[in-house]
């Protein structure tokens, strides 16, 4: 069995390091902008300050949580009642 000794395998570390190095140099630090946005005192809770998408995700999460809780309680109550024998 022969092993591949082509230059492609040798180039992988070089390509990866170049890719990471070039991408980090072009990124702008947007953390201060986000901090200003989320720390504004506008009366909204933090989990809704992101906009419409955050509100929809919050409502969907609450709906699924309440639905799952009700479903669990239903099955617990149903399991606690003895079965009728036919």
CORVENWO-V875807 format. One record per residue. N is the residue number from 1. PSI is psi in whole degrees, -180 to 180 (none if undefined). Layout:
# CORVENWO-V875807
n=<N N>
psi=<PSI PSI>
This chain:
# CORVENWO-V875807
n=<1 2 3 4 5 6 7 8 9 10 11 12 13 14 15 16 17 18 19 20 21 22 23 24 25 26 27 28 29 30 31 32 33 34 35 36 37 38 39 40 41 42 43 44 45 46 47 48 49 50 51 52 53 54 55 56 57 58 59 60 61 62 63 64 65 66 67 68 69 70 71 72 73 74 75 76 77 78 79 80 81 82 83 84 85 86>
psi=<131 145 147 121 31 165 -13 -43 -35 -24 -14 -50 -36 -45 -43 -44 -37 -39 -43 -38 -43 -32 -31 -23 -25 -9 142 140 109 11 -45 -36 -43 -38 -43 -43 -46 -16 0 142 85 13 -2 145 157 -37 -2 -8 -13 -16 -159 -40 -42 -39 -44 -42 -39 -47 -40 -41 -44 -39 -47 -38 -48 -41 -44 -38 -46 -42 -41 -44 -40 -49 -31 -43 -40 -36 -25 -16 131 148 144 137 137 none>
